[in-house]
Structure formats: C-alpha cells, structure tokens
Amino acid sequence: MVLKVKELSVSYGEKTVVDKISFSIQKGEVLGILGENGAGKTSLIEAVLGIRPAIYQEVSILGQSPIHNRKQVFEKVGVQFQESHFPDKMTVAESCQQWSVLYKHTEPYQSLLTKFGLQDKENSLVKSLSGGEKQRLAVLLALLPNPELVFLDELTTGLDTKARKKLWQTLRDYKREGLSIVLTSHYMDEVEALCDRIMILKKGHIICEGTIAEVITYSGQASLEDAYLALTDEEGER
Amino acid sequence: MTFYTLTKIEAKLVWRGLDILIFGIIFPIIVAFLFGYIMNNELFTQGNTMFLQSYPAVVTISILATGVMGLPLTIADYRHRHILKRFQVTPASPLTLLCAQAFVQFIASILSFLGVTAVYLFVFNYEMAGSFGLFLCSYLFVLIAMYSIGILIGSVVPDQKAANLWGSLAYFGMLLFSGATIPFEIFPEILQNVFAFLPLSQGIQLLKEVSLGGVLSDMIYPIVAMTACVLISSFLSIKYFRWK
C-alpha cells in the first residue's frame, strides 16, 4: 500500500470541511479527487501531507507517518500545490538546483526540463514564464526526486490543449514505471485520461467512488461529465 | 551541501534585488564619509568627540537595513507566496531556507561593517580607545538583538503589506531617532529620554561605551536591555510564527 488514510477529518472551528474520509492507493495507481470548489479536496490533501491539523485513525504514506517520519516520507513523495510561487528574481535553473539539493537522490534536472519542454527557459526568470510553463515547472519539481507517490492539485489548470495532452502522456509514462498519483481536477477529460479510480467529494463527504465505469453506471448517466453533474447536484437537493 | 547551495541561491536573489546593496552597504559607507568629513573639521568645536562617537553608531545602519527591513520582508514574502509551504513537504525544513536567507543578510551586514570601518580607519585615522575584540563581540550581540526584532516582525505580520509597514516603522524609527544617523547627543534631553526606549538606542549606547573604553557599570543597563530584547522577541516569534 502506497497510501492509506482512515477516518480523516478536518475542521475549521465549528465547521467540518473533511468528514471521516478513508481511502487507499496501490502502487502504480492513479486516484482522482473530484468535487466543486470548497468540497474539501485541498484540505484533504494538505491534511494527508501533515501540514494541516486533522483528526484521523491512520494516515500512512509508503508505510510511514508523514508527520513523525516526514524526512523519510518526503524523500519519495512529490507535491504540486494548486498555485506554486517562486521568489521574484529566481531563474528556472535556480528553482531546479534549489529543489535538487533538498533530496538525497534526484533526477538530473536538465533531462526533465527537456521532457517538459522547458529546455529553452533554463535562464529565464520564473515570473516571466507563461501560466502553463509555470505549471509544468511545478509538476517537474514534484517529479524531481523520482518519487513513488505524487500529489497533483489541479494539474492542468491554465494549460492549453496541446500542453495538457503532452503532460498526460508524460504522467502515463511515469505511471507505467510504477508511480502512484493522487490528483484533483475539474476536467473530466483529464480524469478519464489518467485516473484508475475516482472519488467525488461534496461538503467533505465522499458521495461516490470507484472506477470511472462504476461511477457512470452508479449514476445511470451516459458520460462521466453527466454522472459528475448528476451526482453533485442530487446530493445538494437532499 | 544543502545549506551551501540554498545560501548561494538566496545570495543571488538578494543581490539582484539591489535594496541591500544600496541601503545596507553603500548608504552606510556614504554616511561614514560624510560624518568623517564634517566632524573632523576644526570648525566643529566638539568635532573629535562626536567623530569618535559616530563610528559605533554608523556601523549599526546596515544591521537595521538587513535585519529589521530585509529579513522580515523576505520572511513575509516567502510565507505569503507559499514558498515555506512548498518546503514543508520536502525532506528539508523551511527553517533551513530562512536560515540561509538570514545568513546572506548577515554577510551583507559584515561587508558594510568592513567598509565603514575601513573608511574610519584609513580615511579619517580613527583610533578606538577601547578593545576592538570586545567591540566586535558587542557588535554581534546588537546584531542578534536587531535580527530577533526583524524575525519577530516577519513572524507576526499577516501579509507583506504589513511587513512593509512595521519593517519601515522600525527601520526609519531607529535609523533616525536612536542615534544611528542623527547623533543622539544633539536631541533635547526630553526627547533623549523618550528615544532611549528604542532598542537600538541601547545597542548604540553599548557600542559607544565599549569603543570609548568605558567601564562595565555603564554598560549593564544596555546589556540587560539587549538581552531582554532577544529573549522577548525569540519567545514571541516561536509562539506566533506561522508557516502559511
């Protein structure tokens, strides 16, 4: 088991934004977390990573606690947050060098820059990159330590069609080599292209989970998009 | 290796920013030339005393620029941009990044110290009555106290705008009223009594006493004040620091 979460809850004061959620991921598996803004996706991920206070029975990443064994855990875990920012005057190469020294083992960043189509940007300031380029850099940094598990929060927001397809292909290559992925997304085509299983959140609860086919069947709709809309709406009316 | 590379990159980022070069290094050296020229003039009756008292004051300008201005702004900036948060999910601690940044600011402060000292020594033939080794220790002590104030500001402010406001208040307040630039002795006594509450006023007082070869009993109050400053700021920083 690469990731195991049992009965995890996150509250802000009186308000519970993630309510007793349990899930797990196997090696090489891709889990998509879906849900509207405010459904609890980011809070869930941050709590699993141990950077947001939470109550839980168990959270284990690669068999260890991300809080008590954070040094070991994060050698093998990459994270791309929803928005990645960098110091104003930092170049792409510097952001890669900085990230490389944090880990014991990393891939040479130059080859990753080529893989992500950023080889010409090495000496550009990160702030001069387009939104899509910046996003690709963030994913690149998450993959730099050659992780066994990555968390990708809103993977392709801001990317154009061609860049998205290319990034999906890259991630599928990593998956084939055994990388496990937890991603959040608002794009159903992306979910269908990448995810083995999905989990739809609403107000901190899982309202449906399973393979894409299972979720579509469960909803009685024709496509994932319709299934998603039907499931998230229906719950709201109850 | 990690710390070295992080420090190298932070140094490049600070260098490209130019603020520290201008306010932390060039500005104090210009003030050193100016004071040396004005106060060494025979027309100035009390010139020599003032000149001797100005050296320990001018060396603190860069402590202010780096510790009370540069440091809190960077801490607030890194927190606001979620850079510290990104470091939280790596094997390294975000604290390593902040230490690298503080170390770069410290180096800038030392460069300025060397520059100002060179001007006083070689251009204006400054001679220190007290022990230079002791002076250096006091300088580092004052530096630690001022940096702890900077870290406190960076720790408690909600965003960069607030860091800018409080950093500027502390920076300009102490730059002008604690004797770092305008000689403390020329303020009316009533104002001196008020400005004595500024932490750097005590720091400069300590440096002056040491540089003039004063007696320990005159240094006790400033030493207590600086120590209190370090302890209170550290305590509050640890209590209120937020990574995000």
Interface residues (C-beta under 8 A of the other chain):
Chain A: L49 I51 R70 K71 Q72 F74 E75 V77 V79 F81 E83 S84 H85 F86 P87 D88 K89 M90 E94 Q97 Q98 W99 V101 L102 Y103 K104
Chain B: M1 T2 T5 L6 I9 K12 L13 R16 G17 D77 Y78 R81 H82 I83 K85 R86 F87 Q88 V89 T90 P91 A92 W243 K244
